[in-house]
Amino acid sequence: MYPKKFDYFLPTSLNEAIKLLHDKEDSKVLAGGQSLIALMKLRLAAPSALVDITQVRDDLAYIRKEKKHLAVGALTPHDNLERDKGVQKLFPILIDAASKIGDQQIRNRGTVGGSCCHADPAADLPTAFLALDPKFVTRGMRGRRSIPSSDFFVDTFTTAVKKDEILTEIQIPYLPKRSGSAYIKHSRREGDFAIVGVGVALTVGPKNVCKDVRISLGAVAPTPIRAKSAEKYLKGKKLDEETIAAGAEKANTEADPPSDMHGSREYRFEMIKVFTKRAVKLALSRV
Ligand SMILES: Cc1cc2nc3c(=O)[nH]c(=O)nc-3n(C[C@H](O)[C@H](O)[C@H](O)COP(=O)(O)OP(=O)(O)OC[C@H]3O[C@@H](n4cnc5c(N)ncnc54)[C@H](O)[C@@H]3O)c2cc1C
């Protein structure tokens, strides 16, 4: 199907892009187009204007080490994230997630910010980011906002980014020493969306006693969520086989998974436990 008629704008600066979004009613940001164009062709989205931000690349596509966090520009393609040496060293969880998105063409075009703003609960990067508790920075006519990760994902395909705002940067706080992170995606075939996705970021003390842990789940609720009961259980305990298994048993407490053609609700409840156990172990092995 062809999309409905729309106006197309190609601003060359962030300010111009923000003004266009503000002035043009029913307009939408176009980044990599890997989700939005498909929705428009199906007429599930029908914006009257697209504001293509790809020419604002220098301002929005970067990965920078700042003093307290790693700054990832929203227009950074998945592939650039995956290949970045700093990310590989600091946040292997993001490599796990980015490398499992669709296929190479999608990873070349799709952007980190696009994936987060699209807010598909089964997408890989939103779940992985949630385990790292980053700040999402936006710019709009009323200035800059910094949104905590707990407030960013509001509902399926809905975030806290306002209509006339652009997500510009994701700020990921560095993990303390003796930390590890991992993301595991359970899907039927390579490149499919997750049936269950699990992200883990943990920090341990001597004898692998868990000082801190964040566990995020994808595809099991309207938004990516944190498995707080499992986190609470694991904190302060020595992470051995038995404890990890007991913690993973609690990981589906906050989940409200759907039943669909890829798996029933009951199946997903079970898979959350299986993949949480594996993801915690993988993160621990990377400390
Ligand atoms: C065949 C196929 C398979 C895929 N498989 C996977 C997969 O396995 N896992 C996975 O996670 N994803 C998958 N994807 C989705 C892919 O990751 C997309 O790249 C991503 O979801 C959207 O990024 P984009 O840059 O293309 O955004 P776009 O499609 O351009 O935009 C998506 C939405 O976000 C908004 N937006 C984009 N950037 C910004 C910004 N900076 N500020 C404010 N709003 C913004 C747009 O207005 C739009 O509403 C797949 C896509 C396809 C086509």
The ligand as a MOL file (V3000), in Angstrom:
LIG
                    3D

  0  0  0     0  0            999 V3000
M  V30 BEGIN CTAB
M  V30 COUNTS 53 58 0 0 0
M  V30 BEGIN ATOM
M  V30 1 C 12.2490 -6.0840 8.9960 0
M  V30 2 C 12.5460 -5.3920 10.3000 0
M  V30 3 C 13.0230 -6.1300 11.3590 0
M  V30 4 C 13.3040 -5.5140 12.5720 0
M  V30 5 N 13.7650 -6.2660 13.5930 0
M  V30 6 C 14.0130 -5.6930 14.7780 0
M  V30 7 C 14.4720 -6.4650 15.8790 0
M  V30 8 O 14.6930 -7.6850 15.7810 0
M  V30 9 N 14.6820 -5.8240 17.0590 0
M  V30 10 C 14.4650 -4.4700 17.2180 0
M  V30 11 O 14.6690 -3.9560 18.3030 0
M  V30 12 N 14.0550 -3.7110 16.1900 0
M  V30 13 C 13.8160 -4.2760 14.9870 0
M  V30 14 N 13.3780 -3.5030 13.9400 0
M  V30 15 C 13.1350 -2.0510 14.1690 0
M  V30 16 C 14.4230 -1.2510 13.9660 0
M  V30 17 O 15.2360 -1.3900 15.0970 0
M  V30 18 C 14.1530 0.2510 13.7430 0
M  V30 19 O 15.3110 0.7740 13.2610 0
M  V30 20 C 13.8100 1.0950 14.9550 0
M  V30 21 O 12.7270 0.5810 15.6790 0
M  V30 22 C 13.3660 2.4880 14.5410 0
M  V30 23 O 14.4790 3.2720 14.3000 0
M  V30 24 P 14.4840 4.2760 13.1000 0
M  V30 25 O 15.6790 5.1460 13.2710 0
M  V30 26 O 14.3460 3.5590 11.8310 0
M  V30 27 O 13.1960 5.1860 13.4320 0
M  V30 28 P 12.0110 5.7000 12.4980 0
M  V30 29 O 11.3280 4.5690 11.8510 0
M  V30 30 O 12.4940 6.8010 11.6200 0
M  V30 31 O 11.0810 6.3450 13.6330 0
M  V30 32 C 10.3990 5.5370 14.5580 0
M  V30 33 C 9.5540 6.4200 15.4740 0
M  V30 34 O 10.3770 7.1800 16.3520 0
M  V30 35 C 10.2280 8.5870 16.1360 0
M  V30 36 N 11.5880 9.1460 16.2260 0
M  V30 37 C 12.7030 8.6510 15.6150 0
M  V30 38 N 13.7960 9.3090 16.0360 0
M  V30 39 C 13.3610 10.2590 16.9070 0
M  V30 40 C 14.0280 11.2670 17.6830 0
M  V30 41 N 15.3650 11.4030 17.6620 0
M  V30 42 N 13.2650 12.0630 18.4740 0
M  V30 43 C 11.9060 11.9210 18.5250 0
M  V30 44 N 11.2310 10.9730 17.8270 0
M  V30 45 C 11.9520 10.1550 17.0240 0
M  V30 46 C 9.5660 8.7310 14.7700 0
M  V30 47 O 8.7940 9.9080 14.6640 0
M  V30 48 C 8.7100 7.4570 14.7330 0
M  V30 49 O 7.5310 7.6770 15.4450 0
M  V30 50 C 13.1090 -4.1020 12.7100 0
M  V30 51 C 12.6610 -3.3400 11.6270 0
M  V30 52 C 12.3790 -3.9690 10.4200 0
M  V30 53 C 11.9040 -3.1390 9.2590 0
M  V30 END ATOM
M  V30 BEGIN BOND
M  V30 1 1 1 2
M  V30 2 1 2 3
M  V30 3 2 2 52
M  V30 4 2 3 4
M  V30 5 1 4 5
M  V30 6 1 4 50
M  V30 7 2 5 6
M  V30 8 1 6 7
M  V30 9 1 6 13
M  V30 10 2 7 8
M  V30 11 1 7 9
M  V30 12 1 9 10
M  V30 13 2 10 11
M  V30 14 1 10 12
M  V30 15 2 12 13
M  V30 16 1 13 14
M  V30 17 1 14 15
M  V30 18 1 14 50
M  V30 19 1 15 16
M  V30 20 1 16 17
M  V30 21 1 16 18
M  V30 22 1 18 19
M  V30 23 1 18 20
M  V30 24 1 20 21
M  V30 25 1 20 22
M  V30 26 1 22 23
M  V30 27 1 23 24
M  V30 28 2 24 25
M  V30 29 1 24 26
M  V30 30 1 24 27
M  V30 31 1 27 28
M  V30 32 2 28 29
M  V30 33 1 28 30
M  V30 34 1 28 31
M  V30 35 1 31 32
M  V30 36 1 32 33
M  V30 37 1 33 34
M  V30 38 1 33 48
M  V30 39 1 34 35
M  V30 40 1 35 36
M  V30 41 1 35 46
M  V30 42 1 36 37
M  V30 43 1 36 45
M  V30 44 2 37 38
M  V30 45 1 38 39
M  V30 46 1 39 40
M  V30 47 2 39 45
M  V30 48 1 40 41
M  V30 49 2 40 42
M  V30 50 1 42 43
M  V30 51 2 43 44
M  V30 52 1 44 45
M  V30 53 1 46 47
M  V30 54 1 46 48
M  V30 55 1 48 49
M  V30 56 2 50 51
M  V30 57 1 51 52
M  V30 58 1 52 53
M  V30 END BOND
M  V30 END CTAB
M  END
